[in-house]
Amino acid sequence: MSKIESKTVTKADIIDRVANATGLTKVETEIVINGIMNTIISALENNKRVELRGFGTFGVKKRDPRKARNPGTGETVYLPERYVPTFKPSGLLRENVNKALMEK
């Protein structure tokens, strides 16, 4: 399967596309993308929401401790309280994805 046919878009693919669209070098583009990602990560680590209008909202949700079962052994496992990053797409993003995939 060629890179174009792959169902996964990697960070390197994003850097290539943005560099081609903006005229920045790949090194400059990577610095910018890393800056964006680090800013989002830092905000989530500080329990802040990140809103990107027209794209979606990143946030953090608390998961309460719970009892679970190991499917391999059937043994009861206790999962501690934890925090997980979440993403909620905007209505515009959902609409655009649905429209694009329905046309295929």
C-alpha positions as CSV (number, residue, x, y, z in Angstrom):
1,M,0.0,0.0,0.0
2,S,1.5,3.4,-1.0
3,K,1.8,6.3,1.4
4,I,-1.2,8.0,-0.4
5,E,-3.4,5.0,0.0
6,S,-2.6,4.6,3.7
7,K,-5.5,5.2,6.2
8,T,-3.1,6.9,8.6
9,V,-1.9,10.4,8.4
10,T,1.3,10.8,10.4
11,K,2.9,13.8,12.0
12,A,5.5,13.7,9.2
13,D,2.7,13.8,6.6
14,I,1.1,16.8,8.3
15,I,4.5,18.6,8.4
16,D,5.0,17.9,4.6
17,R,1.5,19.2,3.8
18,V,1.8,22.4,5.9
19,A,5.3,23.1,4.6
20,N,4.1,22.8,1.0
21,A,1.0,25.0,1.7
22,T,2.9,27.8,3.6
23,G,6.3,27.9,1.9
24,L,8.0,27.3,5.3
25,T,10.7,24.7,5.5
26,K,10.0,21.4,7.0
27,V,12.2,22.2,10.0
28,E,10.3,25.5,10.6
29,T,7.0,23.7,10.2
30,E,8.0,21.0,12.6
31,I,9.0,23.6,15.2
32,V,5.6,25.3,14.8
33,I,3.6,22.0,15.0
34,N,5.7,20.9,18.1
35,G,4.9,24.2,19.7
36,I,1.2,23.8,19.1
37,M,1.2,20.2,20.4
38,N,3.3,21.2,23.5
39,T,0.9,24.0,24.3
40,I,-2.1,21.7,24.1
41,I,-0.4,19.1,26.3
42,S,0.6,21.7,28.8
43,A,-2.9,23.1,29.0
44,L,-4.3,19.6,29.6
45,E,-1.7,18.8,32.3
46,N,-3.0,22.0,34.0
47,N,-6.6,20.7,33.7
48,K,-7.5,23.4,31.2
49,R,-9.7,23.1,28.1
50,V,-8.4,23.9,24.6
51,E,-10.9,25.2,22.1
52,L,-10.0,25.3,18.4
53,R,-13.0,26.9,16.7
54,G,-14.3,24.9,13.8
55,F,-12.2,21.9,14.9
56,G,-13.1,20.8,18.4
57,T,-12.3,20.9,22.1
58,F,-9.6,19.0,24.1
59,G,-10.3,18.4,27.7
60,V,-9.6,16.2,30.7
61,K,-12.1,13.9,32.4
62,K,-11.8,12.1,35.7
63,R,-12.5,8.4,35.7
64,D,-13.5,7.0,39.1
65,P,-11.9,3.9,40.5
66,R,-13.7,0.7,39.5
67,K,-13.6,-3.0,39.5
68,A,-12.8,-4.7,36.2
69,R,-12.0,-8.2,35.0
70,N,-9.0,-9.5,33.2
71,P,-10.5,-11.2,30.1
72,G,-7.6,-13.6,29.9
73,T,-7.7,-15.0,33.4
74,G,-11.1,-13.9,34.6
75,E,-9.3,-12.4,37.7
76,T,-10.8,-9.3,39.3
77,V,-8.7,-6.2,38.8
78,Y,-9.1,-2.8,40.6
79,L,-8.5,0.2,38.4
80,P,-7.5,3.3,40.3
81,E,-8.9,6.8,39.8
82,R,-7.3,8.4,36.7
83,Y,-7.6,11.3,34.4
84,V,-7.9,10.8,30.6
85,P,-7.6,13.3,27.8
86,T,-10.7,13.8,25.7
87,F,-11.6,15.3,22.3
88,K,-15.0,16.6,21.2
89,P,-15.2,17.5,17.6
90,S,-17.0,20.7,16.6
91,G,-20.3,20.5,14.8
92,L,-18.6,21.9,11.6
93,L,-16.0,19.1,11.7
94,R,-18.6,16.4,12.2
95,E,-20.6,17.8,9.4
96,N,-17.7,18.1,7.0
97,V,-16.4,14.5,7.7
98,N,-19.9,13.1,7.3
99,K,-20.4,14.9,4.1
100,A,-17.0,13.9,2.7
101,L,-17.4,10.2,3.6
102,M,-21.0,10.0,2.3
103,E,-19.8,11.2,-1.1
104,K,-17.3,8.4,-1.4
